[in-house]
Amino acid sequence: MAKKKLPDSFEPIKKGAKIGEEDKKKLEKHGKHHTKQHMASMRMSILKGSTFEEAHKKAKSKGYK
């Protein structure tokens, strides 16, 4: 029996995953004009392996502003 692929929101964060310094700076600047939910979604996506741009698109697609 094949394993089902979980949606991105259910992917586990890899042990030891960290946000790089460059992304931290981008997130800090970016957070001034977005909601806490948007920023939390972006942080989780980045920790799961998404790029900054991919994480932003995912957060926007969830309806966070």
Phi, psi and chi 1 to 4 in degrees:
 res  aa     phi    psi   chi1   chi2   chi3   chi4
   1 MET       -  128.9 -168.4 -177.6  -87.2      -
   2 ALA   -79.5  145.1      -      -      -      -
   3 LYS   -75.0  142.1  -77.7 -171.5  172.4 -178.7
   4 LYS   -79.1  141.9  -72.0 -175.6  179.1  179.6
   5 LYS   -77.6  124.9  172.4  101.0  170.4   94.3
   6 LEU   -77.5  148.9  -65.3  173.1      -      -
   7 PRO   -61.7  156.5  -13.7   21.0      -      -
   8 ASP   -52.7  -34.9  -73.0  -18.1      -      -
   9 SER   -68.1  -17.4   59.2      -      -      -
  10 PHE  -103.8   -0.3  -67.2  114.7      -      -
  11 GLU   -66.2  135.6  -76.3 -177.3   28.7      -
  12 PRO   -72.6  152.2   24.7  -30.3      -      -
  13 ILE   -82.6  130.6  -63.8  172.0      -      -
  14 LYS   -64.2  140.5  -66.7  176.2 -175.8  157.6
  15 LYS   -58.9  131.6 -170.1  172.1 -174.7  175.5
  16 GLY    82.9    4.9      -      -      -      -
  17 ALA   -65.8  135.9      -      -      -      -
  18 LYS  -138.3  156.1  -66.8 -175.3  179.2 -179.9
  19 ILE   -88.8  129.5  -63.0  176.2      -      -
  20 GLY   -67.9  161.6      -      -      -      -
  21 GLU   -59.0  -40.8  -72.0  -58.9  -43.4      -
  22 GLU   -63.9  -44.6 -171.6  174.5  -41.2      -
  23 ASP   -67.6  -34.6  -76.7  -20.0      -      -
  24 LYS   -60.2  -44.0  -79.2 -176.6 -174.7  178.7
  25 LYS   -64.5  -42.3  -71.9  177.7 -174.9  176.2
  26 LYS   -62.8  -43.5  -75.9 -176.9 -173.6  178.1
  27 LEU   -63.4  -40.5  -76.0  168.5      -      -
  28 GLU   -61.9  -46.2 -170.8  175.3  -41.8      -
  29 LYS   -68.1  -40.7 -173.0  174.7  179.8 -178.9
  30 HIS   -66.5  -33.7 -170.1   71.3      -      -
  31 GLY   -68.1  -13.9      -      -      -      -
  32 LYS   -69.7  -22.2  -67.7  178.1 -177.6  171.6
  33 HIS  -127.1   28.4   54.4  -86.3      -      -
  34 HIS  -138.5  159.9  -74.4  -74.4      -      -
  35 THR   -74.8  165.1   64.0      -      -      -
  36 LYS   -62.3  -37.4  -71.8 -179.0 -177.9 -177.8
  37 GLN   -64.1  -41.8  -67.1   90.5   -8.3      -
  38 HIS   -61.3  -45.7  178.2   93.2      -      -
  39 MET   -68.7  -39.0  -62.1  -49.7  -62.4      -
  40 ALA   -64.4  -40.9      -      -      -      -
  41 SER   -62.5  -42.8  174.6      -      -      -
  42 MET   -64.0  -44.8  -75.7 -169.0   66.7      -
  43 ARG   -59.2  -44.5  -79.9 -167.5  -60.9  -81.6
  44 MET   -64.0  -41.6  -71.1  -62.9  108.8      -
  45 SER   -63.9  -41.4  -68.9      -      -      -
  46 ILE   -64.9  -41.8  -69.2  170.5      -      -
  47 LEU   -64.3  -27.5  -73.7  171.4      -      -
  48 LYS   -85.5   -0.7  -67.9  175.8 -176.4  178.2
  49 GLY   113.4    0.2      -      -      -      -
  50 SER   -76.6  155.3  -63.1      -      -      -
  51 THR   -78.3  169.8   64.7      -      -      -
  52 PHE   -57.8  -46.0 -174.6   87.7      -      -
  53 GLU   -65.8  -42.2  -70.0   75.7   19.5      -
  54 GLU   -63.3  -42.6  -69.5  169.3  -18.0      -
  55 ALA   -62.2  -39.2      -      -      -      -
  56 HIS   -64.9  -44.5 -175.9   61.5      -      -
  57 LYS   -62.1  -41.7  -74.4  180.0 -175.5  176.9
  58 LYS   -62.7  -43.5  -74.2  179.1 -172.7  178.0
  59 ALA   -64.3  -41.2      -      -      -      -
  60 LYS   -65.7  -37.7  -73.4 -166.8  -32.3 -173.6
  61 SER   -68.6  -22.9   72.6      -      -      -
  62 LYS   -81.1   -6.0  -69.6  179.3 -178.4  179.3
  63 GLY    93.8    5.7      -      -      -      -
  64 TYR   -80.4  138.6  -59.1  136.1      -      -
  65 LYS  -105.5      -  -55.4 -135.8  176.0 -146.0
